[in-house]
Amino acid sequence: MEDKVLKIDSDDNMFKINYLDPQKVKLFRHGDVLRCTIENDRTCLRVVPMRSFPISIRDGYISLRDIKGNELGIIKDPKELDRDSRNLLEEEISKRYFTPVVRKIISIRDKMGIVEWDIETDRGKRKFITRSIHRSIEETSTGFMVKDMEGNRYEIRNPSELDPSSAGILASKI
């Protein structure tokens, strides 16, 4: 695959998307720091991977950025990276986008527009607060994503697989 640059004209702005060839991208660690070499291009001593579409396309279009936030390019499909680079990328993404999965909803209480959640996740019990239900829940291709007032996210995968009590509580609120 050849490196491609997509240019999009939009009124006065010019957007440039640099798609990286996964065969030319090598990720490696130096201590706790993720580094990247793009063959015949450059080496970045600290790279930060970010999902371009964190809700809708979780496993593709990963933006690699330097520590200042400058984009090196986008990897459309990380599965095309070599195994070691792919594993390192997955580790970094899972740290950055730590998202507990909701297993049970104990209660959702709305008190004048502030919503108190009491849940059990794959990472243990949690209590958190959101603004209104409709502003804090976003539908995804697999279920819902809930964002609390501190910016933490919780995933409700396939709501029909929740226990009947949890499904009833959720259905009564959304």
LINUR-V671322 format. One record per pair of residues at least 12 apart in sequence whose ideal C-beta (glycine too) atoms are under 10 Angstrom apart, sorted by the first residue. I is the first residue (numbers start at 1). GAP is how many residues later the second one is. Records with the same first field share a line. If there is no record, write none. Layout:
I=GAP, GAP
This chain:
1=18, 19, 20, 21, 22, 23, 75, 76, 79
2=17, 19, 22
3=15, 16, 17, 18, 21, 35, 36, 37, 38, 70
4=13, 14, 15, 16, 17, 69, 70, 72
5=12, 13, 14, 68
6=12, 13, 68
16=55
17=35, 44, 46, 54, 56, 57
18=20, 23, 45, 46, 53, 54, 55, 56
19=42, 54, 55, 56, 57
20=16, 18, 19, 21, 42, 43, 44, 52, 53, 54, 55, 56, 61
21=17, 18, 19, 20, 52, 54, 55, 59
22=40, 53, 54, 55, 56, 57, 58, 59, 60, 63, 64, 67
23=16, 57, 58, 59
24=13, 14, 15, 16, 17, 49
25=12, 13, 14, 16, 22, 39, 47, 48, 50, 53, 55, 56, 57, 60, 61, 64
26=12, 13, 17, 55, 56, 58, 59, 62
27=17, 20, 22, 37, 48, 51, 54, 55, 57, 58, 59, 60, 61, 62, 64, 65
28=15, 19, 56, 57, 60
29=55, 59, 62, 63
30=15, 16
33=12, 13, 14, 34
34=12, 13, 14, 15, 30, 51, 54, 55, 57, 58, 61
35=12, 53
36=12, 13, 28, 29, 30, 36, 37, 49, 52, 53
37=48
38=26, 34, 35
41=31, 32
42=24, 30
44=20, 21, 22, 23, 26, 28
45=21, 22
46=19, 20, 21, 22
47=17, 18, 19, 20, 25, 41, 42, 45
48=15, 16, 17, 18, 19, 20, 21, 23, 24, 44, 48
49=13, 14, 15, 16, 26, 29, 39, 40, 41, 42, 43, 44, 46, 47, 48
50=12, 13, 14, 15, 19, 21, 24, 42, 43, 46, 47
51=12, 42, 45, 46
52=19, 22, 23, 24
54=39, 42, 43, 45, 91, 99
55=83, 84, 85, 86, 90, 92, 98, 100
56=82, 84, 85
57=19, 84
58=35, 39, 41, 82, 83, 84, 97
59=18, 19, 20, 31, 34
60=14, 15, 16, 17, 18, 19
61=13, 14, 15, 16, 17
62=12, 13, 14, 15, 16, 19, 27, 28, 30, 31
63=12
64=25
75=14
78=12, 15
97=56
98=25, 54, 55
99=22, 23, 24, 46, 47, 53, 54, 55, 56
100=19, 20, 21, 22, 23, 24, 26, 52, 53, 54, 55
101=20, 21, 22, 42, 53, 54, 55, 56
102=15, 17, 18, 19, 20, 24, 41, 42, 44, 52, 53, 54, 55, 57, 60, 64, 68
103=16, 17, 18, 19, 20, 21, 22, 53, 54, 58, 59, 60, 63
104=14, 15, 16, 17, 21, 58, 59, 61, 62, 65
105=12, 13, 14, 15, 51, 54, 57, 58, 60, 61, 62, 63, 64, 65, 68
106=12, 13, 14, 19, 20, 21, 59, 60, 63
107=12, 20, 58, 59, 62
108=22, 25, 38, 58, 61, 62, 64, 65, 66
109=20, 64
110=20, 22, 23, 63
111=18
113=17, 18, 19, 20, 22
114=15, 16, 17, 18, 35
115=13, 14, 15, 16, 17, 18, 19, 20, 21, 22, 31, 33, 34, 58
116=12, 13, 14
117=12, 13, 16, 19, 29, 31, 37, 52, 56
118=51
119=27, 35, 37, 47, 50
120=46
121=33, 34, 35
122=33, 35
123=31
126=22, 26, 28
127=21
128=18, 19, 20, 21, 22, 24, 26
129=19, 20, 21
130=16, 17, 18, 19, 20, 22, 24
131=16, 17, 18
133=13, 37, 40, 41
134=39, 40
135=12
136=12, 13, 18
137=17, 19, 33, 36, 37
138=15
139=17, 35
140=15, 16, 17
142=13, 14, 15, 16, 17
143=12, 13, 14, 15, 16, 17, 18, 19, 27
144=12, 13, 14, 15, 26, 30
145=12
146=24
156=14, 18
159=12, 15
